[in-house]
């Protein structure tokens, strides 16, 4: 689904003082694109993601999702955060089917859809396990299944693999790329890891320090399908990474100097 962001901005008031988190942003995200937001801490990239989700109201401008203005919780998106929402007292089956319960899907249909989804994320056989019995990577696959089970057209992902070690991160990146190419969903991915952004995205947006604005846009012209390990050894990867780092490094330095 297409996302159209027009002069979207965000201001907060803290202790009687206005804080401008995000300058007016204009951005068009076509249906089916994998786009990544990078920038220094506090630059507004997660704020913009939350405004697309309808969790935060805009202070100005407009966001449209598939032509419809976002004016509250956006139920057409799936949202995966850095801290997963897997409930420790429920089995994997119960966790993944929870979004379908909220939508009133019948029990038999829930079972069928959960079985198909667990197969897609390589968790067949763990239906009756509890989260504590799973590895970190398996828990992330459960969280991804929770988001995908109700088939949203757009996935919003805020540092979803940030807490994983390097090996697990590569595995989850490969899993996400496979799912994205198989489903054609729109993905908006926030990360502090510039290498991750280049590995996954077809376009990378670099935000300036607060108040955030779009400083640079890079089209990542690396062929799909991409192997998250092998792609980093391509000369084109190094070139793209270098250009993005030139845009990002001064913004990080400004933040450190404050």
N, C-alpha and C positions, 0 to 999 in steps of 0.2 A: 504494500500500500504506500502511496506517495505521501511524504511529509513535507509540508510547505511552511517554512518559518519566516515570518515577515516582521522586521524591526522588534523582535522579541527581546525584552530586557527584564532585569530583576533588581529591585532595591529592597533593602531591609532597614528597619529602624531598631537600633540597639542603644539603650540608655539615653534616649532622646537624640541620638545622632544617626543620620541616614548613612547607610553603607551601600554603595553601588557594587553589586556582585557581578553583573553582566551588562555590558553595553549593548545597544541594539544590534541584533544578529539577524542577518538574512541568509537563508540556506534552503536549497531544494534537494530533497533526498528521494530519488526515483524509486519506484517499486522494484524490489529485488536486489537493491544495492547493498553491499557490505561496506559500511563507513565507520571509521574510527576517529574518536576525539582524543587528542593528546594535549597536554599543557601542564604548567606548574601547579602545585597544590593551591587550591582556593581560587582557581581561575574561572570557575563557573561551568565547567564541562558537565559535572554531575547535576548541577542546578538546571542546566538546559535539558538534560535527560529527564529529570523529575517534572519539568514543565511539559515535555512531550507526553509523559505518563499521566499528566493531570493531577499529580500529587501536590505540586506547587502552583499557585496562581501567578499569572504574568503581571508585572508592574506596568507593562506597555507592550504594544504590538499584538501579534496574533500567531497562533500555531494551528494549522489545519492538518488533519489526518484523514487521508482519502477524501479530501474535500470538505470534511466536517470540522468546524471550529472546536478545539479542545477547551471545554468549559467545566471541567470536573474530571473525575476519575475516568481515564481512557480505557475502556474495557476491550478495545480492539488490539491491545498490545499485551505481550508477555514480558515480565520484568524479572531479570535475574541479577541479584546483588552479590557483593563480595561475601557477605555473611548469609549462608543458605537458610532457608525457612523449613528445613526438614525437622519434623516433630519427633523427638527421641522416644516417646511412648507409643508411637504408631509403627507398624511394620512398613516395609518398602511399598508393598501393595497398597496399604491404606494411605500412605503419604502421597503417592502418585495419583491416586484416584480422588483425592480431596477436592481439587478444583472442579471435577465433574460432579461431585456431590453438591457443591455450592450452586451449580447450574441445573440441578434437578435431573441429571441423566440417570436412567434406570440402572439397577444393579447389574443385570446381565450385560448390558452395553458397556458399563464401566469395566467389568472384568475383561471383556474382549479388547477394549481399547488400551487398557493398562498392559495386558499381555503383549500386544503389538508394540507398544512404546518401550517396554523393558527390553524386548528383543532388539529394537533399534539402537538402544544405548548400551547393549551388551550386558544386561543385568538379569537375563533369564536364569531362573533357579534361585534368585535371592528374594523372591516375593514375600516370604515369611520371616526374613531377617529383620533385625532392628538396626537403626543407624549406627549404634555403637559397635556393631559387629563388622562394619565396613571400613575400608581404607578411605583416605581423604579424597582420592580420585573417584572412587565409587560413589561417595556422598555427593560429589559435584555432578556426577551423571544422574543421580536421583533428582537433584535440584533442577537440572536441565530437563529431565522428563516431566517434572511438575509444570514447567513453563510450556512445554510443547504439547502436553496432553490435550489441551482444549483448542489447539491449532490456531493460534493467533497469527495474523498476517505479518506482524512486525515484532521483532525481538529487541528489547532494550536490555543492554548488559553493562553493568557498572562494576568494573574490575572483578569479573567473576572468577578469574583464575589467579588472582593476586597472591593468595595465601599458599599456593601449591609450590612444591619444589620444582626444579627445572625440568626433570624428566616427566613428572605428571602433567606439568603445564603443556609440554609438547604433545602429549597424548590427547589432552582435552582440546587443544587447538586443532589437531587432526580430526577429532570427532566432530567438532563444531563445523569445520569446513565441509566435511562430508554431509552433514545434515543440511547445511545451508544450500549446497549445490543440488541436493536431492529434492528440496522443498521449494526453493526459489523465494524464501522469505526475505523481507527487508531486515537488516541487522544494523543497529546503532550501538557501537561498542566503545566504552570509555576505558582507557588504560593509561598508566604511567610508564608502561614499558614500550619504548619506541620500536624496538625490534618486534614485539608482538603485533603492534599496529601494522607494520610493513608486511609481516608474515601473513596476516589475515585479510586485510582490507583491500578493496579496490580503489578507495580514496581515503586520504588521511587529512583531517582538519587540525591545524595547530592553533591553539588559543594563546593569547597573550596573558600576562599576569593580571591580577584584579585591578580594576574592573575588566573582566574578560571581554575580548573581541576576537574575531577571526583574523589571525595574522597571516596565515599561509594555507594554501590548499595544494595537495600533491596527489596527482593521479598515479596509482601504483600499477605500472604496466608490466606486471609479472604474470605469466600465464597460469591459469587454473587448469587442472587441479594442482594444488601446491602441497608439497611435502614440508611440514614445518621445520624439519631438521635440515633437509637438503637445500631449501630455498635460501638459507642464510649464507650459503657459500657461492651464490651466484653473483657475478660482478655487478649486475643491475641492482641487486639488493643493497650492496654497499654504497652505490651511487645515490640511490633514493634515501637511504638512511642518513648519508652525509648532508644532503640538502635539507632534510627535516631537522637534523641536529643544529645546523646553522641558524635556523629560524627559532628553535626552541631554547638553545643554550643561553642566549642573552636574557630571556624571560625568567629562567631559573635563577640566573645570577642576580637579577633585580630583586627577586624574592629573598634570596639569602642576605642581601645587603640591607634589608629593612630591619 
